[in-house]
């Protein structure tokens, strides 16, 4: 799986042939869901950054403790960076 990182958070990078879009979700957030999309790598990367920023702002405004990003020490390869549209859902 391809991934990217921002502010310590890791997001997946996937492609929908049907929709002709790149998309992904922030990984390891437990009950929180943060996803993003884009039609290009640059757009996906920006939307991923916007989604993380929105998630952190949303948590602060609602008095919710955001899930802390996992440590990525010891990774065998660096994560890739792409762009995205933000949505946050809590189950």
C-alpha positions in Angstrom: 0.0 0.0 0.0 1.2 3.5 -0.8 1.1 6.0 2.0 1.9 9.6 2.7 2.6 11.5 5.9 1.8 14.9 7.3 2.2 16.3 10.9 3.0 12.7 12.0 -0.2 11.2 10.6 -0.1 8.5 7.9 -2.7 8.3 5.1 -3.3 5.6 2.5 -3.2 6.3 -1.3 -5.6 4.4 -3.5 -7.0 4.7 -7.0 -10.6 4.2 -8.2 -10.6 3.3 -11.9 -14.4 3.7 -11.9 -14.4 7.2 -10.5 -11.0 8.1 -12.0 -9.9 9.6 -8.7 -7.2 9.1 -6.1 -8.5 8.7 -2.5 -7.4 7.6 0.9 -8.0 7.5 4.6 -5.9 8.6 7.6 -4.7 5.4 9.2 -4.7 4.4 12.9 -7.4 6.8 14.1 -9.5 4.2 15.9 -13.2 5.3 15.8 -12.4 8.6 13.9 -12.7 8.5 10.2 -10.8 11.1 8.1 -10.8 10.7 4.3 -9.7 12.7 1.3 -9.6 12.6 -2.5 -8.2 14.2 -5.6 -7.9 13.9 -9.4 -4.1 14.4 -9.3 -1.3 13.6 -6.9 -0.9 17.3 -6.1 -4.7 17.6 -5.4 -4.7 14.5 -3.3 -1.7 15.7 -1.2 -3.3 19.1 -0.6 -6.6 17.6 0.4 -4.8 15.2 2.8 -3.1 18.1 4.5 -6.4 20.0 4.6 -8.1 16.9 6.1 -5.5 16.6 8.9 -5.7 20.3 9.7 -9.5 20.1 9.7 -9.5 17.1 12.0 -7.2 18.8 14.5 -9.3 22.0 14.4 -12.6 20.0 14.7 -11.3 18.1 17.7 -10.1 21.4 19.4 -13.5 23.1 18.8 -15.5 20.1 20.1 -13.2 19.4 23.1 -12.3 16.0 21.7 -8.7 14.7 22.2 -7.4 13.9 18.7 -5.8 10.5 18.2 -2.1 11.0 18.4 -0.1 10.0 15.4 1.8 6.7 15.5 5.6 6.8 15.5 7.0 5.9 12.2 10.6 5.1 13.4 12.1 2.1 11.8 10.2 2.3 8.6 11.9 0.6 5.7 10.9 3.3 3.1 9.7 6.9 3.2 6.0 7.6 2.7 4.9 9.3 -0.5 3.1 12.6 -0.4 0.0 13.3 -2.5 -3.7 15.9 -2.1 -7.4 15.5 -0.8 -11.1 16.7 0.4 -11.8 16.5 4.1 -14.5 14.7 5.9 -14.5 13.7 9.5 -16.9 11.2 11.1 -16.9 9.7 14.6 -18.7 6.4 15.1 
